[in-house]
Amino acid sequence: MDIFGDLRRMNKRQLYYQVLNFAMIVSSALMIWKGLIVITGSESPIVVVLSGSMEPAFHRGDLLFLTNFQEDPIRAGEIVVFKVEGRDIPIVHRVLKIHEKENGNIKFLTKGDNNEVDDRGLYKEGQNWLEKKDVVGRARGFLPYVGMVTIIMNDYPKFKYALLAVMGAYVLLKRES
């Protein structure tokens, strides 16, 4: 299982082939992700629910599929994913109230289904309403609990490294047989 020994035994053509294969896999994944961004209109077309604030609609670990078409109006009752200034992680909550101005600007208030109060405490200081620019996307579908792998890897980094080690060992053993 000496990776560097395997690399030294490869001729240049084999090494280039392996590097190109890896680069093609990475670039294909990036192209698929960018394609999803264009198709859905969302900067993050797939997100994982990280808390239980939306239960029973969504549970921790559910994988959400988002769209964010600007021409679609935001409606009360719709589930949106939004970013708040000063927070890195987007929040998944339901639109509680809409405040529409005469000039067409829309502001709205959100709340988690499982929370007692609205989200004004989560917004940046002095902000009472969200605007369309804060929305990352709107939930259009989900796969239950598929995102638990992401949560486990973030909560337990040793698990992530163990999983990578097992996958690496599998690839090496597969190649030798």
Disulfide bonds with the S-S distance in Angstrom:
none
